[in-house]
Amino acid sequence: MWPSLEPAGALADVGHAYPQAGAIHIDLCSLRVYFEAGSYGSENVESSVLTSEQRRLVEGKEYNISNCSRRQFLRSSLYASTGLLGVGPVLSALACGGPPDPLPSDRFDRRVLADLHIHSLIDDWNRNTPLGIRYPAIADFADRYFNRSGMNWRDCHAAGIDLICAAHFNVFDEWLSMPTDSNPEAPTQTFRMMDHLEEELSGPAEPYARLARNRHQLAEFLDIPKDSPEYRVAVVHTVEGGHALGGSIYPLEKLASRGVAMLDITHFFSKDVASAANSFPFFPDANSRRPNLGLSEFGREVVCEMERLGMIVDVTHATATAVEDVLDVACRPIAVSHGASRTLAEHPYSLYDEHIQEIVARGGIFGVILDPYLLTNYANVHYAERSGSLRDVVRMVRHLVKLCGGHEHIAIGSDFAGYTVAPSDMPRLSYVHRLTKMLKDEFEDRRMVEDIMANNAIDFLMANWKTGG
C-alpha cells in the first residue's frame, strides 16, 4: 500500500440523475458518460448520449469541460462534491479512458490474473474500526479522495480473474501508535480483519469469490472451469506489515493455522522487525541511521518462525539493508509481492537489481506493482496520475525479463484499492485485459504473458505456501 495525495473530483448534479450507480465516470475526450455499479449494486449502465439537461450540466457554464483546464475542472468538481461527504454515491470524474472494454471471449479458456497483492476491503474495514465508527468522516475522506484504484468482487468474477491475495493492513494500528512501537492489540485487529473478509466471502460476495485456506483448496478452486456455475475467484489471506504481530512471535502460529500464505515483514514503520524503506518520519537513505539497521534480532526470529510454519516471507517495503539481511537468514524462496526496480524508478521503495536477481535465483517471485508513480521517475504523484499508464508497467516488465534472464519468476502485484495511483488506462482491476493485450503486443508470446499474469504466481504459491493444513 502506498498513499497518493491528490483529491478526486465529482460531478454531483449528474450523480443525482443516476443514484443507483456505484461510480460515475466522465470521458473528457468525447463527453461520454458511463456508470460503474457498486460491489453488489445494480447492473452496469452505459449511456453514450446525454439528455439535454445532463449535457447542459456537463457543457454549460458550470462545467465547461471542453474549454476549462484540468485544474479548473477539478476545482469546480471539488466545490460540487463538498455537500456530498457522507451522502449519495461515491463519484469520480476521471480521465479519458472511455467505458469498459468488451470482455475477451477467451477469458474462460485461459488464466487471466493471479494478483499477489490487493486491498480488497480496506475502506470497509476502516469504517468498522472503533475510530472509524466514532469518526466516520475519516474513513469517508480516505475512500473518496485517496483511494484512486479500485476493485469489486462481481467485476473481478466477470473478468475471469483467477486469484486475489487479499492483503490485511490496519492503518490505525500502524499510524496511531508510536512510529517504532508495536501495538499489542494489533494481532487482535488483524484476526478481526480476517473474520471480516471471511464474512464478506460467505455473504454478499459468495456468488463471486471464495476463500482458499491452503494450497490444496487453491488447486481445487483453480481447476474449476470458468464457464462453470461453480467458478469463483480464489482468495488467499496475506498480511501487510510486521506491525500486525504486535511485537510478539506467538501470533504467527495462529496466522498460519488460519491459512495466511504470506506476510510482508515491514511497512511504513520499522516496528522492531525490519527497517522500512518508506518509513515516516525518518525517510531512508538520508540523515538517519534507522534505515541501515536492517533486520532486528526479533525480525530474524520472525523470518525463521515463518519458514518453519510454511509462511512466505515478503520483503516489499524493506530497505536494502533489510533485504540483504533476509537473504542471509532465509532458507526458502522469498517474495516481493508488489515492487519495482530502482534502475527504472529511483525510489527508496524500489529494489536494487542485484537483490532482484538474487531473489529470483533462489526461486522467489517478483510481483510488479501497477502504480505508475512507483514504476518510473515522475516528478511527483500528480504527474504520475496525469501521465502514468500501462506503458510504465510494460516497461518495467520488459526490464525485469531482461534482468532475470527470463520471465518465469515475474508476476503482478497490483496494490489496487490500497490508496495507490492507478494507470490512467486501467483504473480498476477488472480492466486487466488491457494490460494483457499490451504485454502480448510487446512480447508476441501468449504463453509467456499468461505466465506473467497468472501462472508464475500460482506455481510459486503451490510450491511454497505450506500453512493452513
Stockholm file with secondary structure:
# STOCKHOLM 1.0

chainA/1-469         MWPSLEPAGALADVGHAYPQAGAIHIDLCSLRVYFEAGSYGSENVESSVLTSEQRRLVEGKEYNISNCSRRQFLRSSLYASTGLLGVGPVLSALACGGPPDPLPSDRFDRRVLADLHIHSLIDDWNRNTPLGIRYPAIADFADRYFNRSGMNWRDCHAAGIDLICAAHFNVFDEWLSMPTDSNPEAPTQTFRMMDHLEEELSGPAEPYARLARNRHQLAEFLDIPKDSPEYRVAVVHTVEGGHALGGSIYPLEKLASRGVAMLDITHFFSKDVASAANSFPFFPDANSRRPNLGLSEFGREVVCEMERLGMIVDVTHATATAVEDVLDVACRPIAVSHGASRTLAEHPYSLYDEHIQEIVARGGIFGVILDPYLLTNYANVHYAERSGSLRDVVRMVRHLVKLCGGHEHIAIGSDFAGYTVAPSDMPRLSYVHRLTKMLKDEFEDRRMVEDIMANNAIDFLMANWKTGG
#=GR chainA/1-469 SS CCCCCCCCCCCHHHHHHCTTCSEEEEETTTTEEEEECCTTCSCCEEESSCCHHHHHHHHSSTTCTTTSCHHHHHHHHHHHHGGGTTSSCCCCCCCSCCSCCCCCGGGGSSCCCEEEEECSSHHHHHHHSHHHHHCHHHHHHHHHHTCCSBCCHHHHHHTTCCEEEEEECCHHHHHSSCTTSCCTTHHHHHHHHHHHHHHHHHTTTTTTEEECCSHHHHHHHHTSCTTSTTCCEEEEEEEECGGGGTTCSTHHHHHHHTTCCEEESCSSSCTTTBCBTTCSSSCTTSSCSGGGGCBCHHHHHHHHHHHHHTCEEECTTBCHHHHHHHHHHCCSCCEEEEECBTTTCCCTTSBCHHHHHHHHHTTCEEEECCCGGGTSCCSSHHHHHHHCCHHHHHHHHHHHHHHHTSSTTEEECCCBTSSCCCCTTCCBGGGHHHHHHHHHHHHCCHHHHHIIIIIHHHHHHHHHCCCCC
#=GC SS_cons         CCCCCCCCCCCHHHHHHCTTCSEEEEETTTTEEEEECCTTCSCCEEESSCCHHHHHHHHSSTTCTTTSCHHHHHHHHHHHHGGGTTSSCCCCCCCSCCSCCCCCGGGGSSCCCEEEEECSSHHHHHHHSHHHHHCHHHHHHHHHHTCCSBCCHHHHHHTTCCEEEEEECCHHHHHSSCTTSCCTTHHHHHHHHHHHHHHHHHTTTTTTEEECCSHHHHHHHHTSCTTSTTCCEEEEEEEECGGGGTTCSTHHHHHHHTTCCEEESCSSSCTTTBCBTTCSSSCTTSSCSGGGGCBCHHHHHHHHHHHHHTCEEECTTBCHHHHHHHHHHCCSCCEEEEECBTTTCCCTTSBCHHHHHHHHHTTCEEEECCCGGGTSCCSSHHHHHHHCCHHHHHHHHHHHHHHHTSSTTEEECCCBTSSCCCCTTCCBGGGHHHHHHHHHHHHCCHHHHHIIIIIHHHHHHHHHCCCCC
//
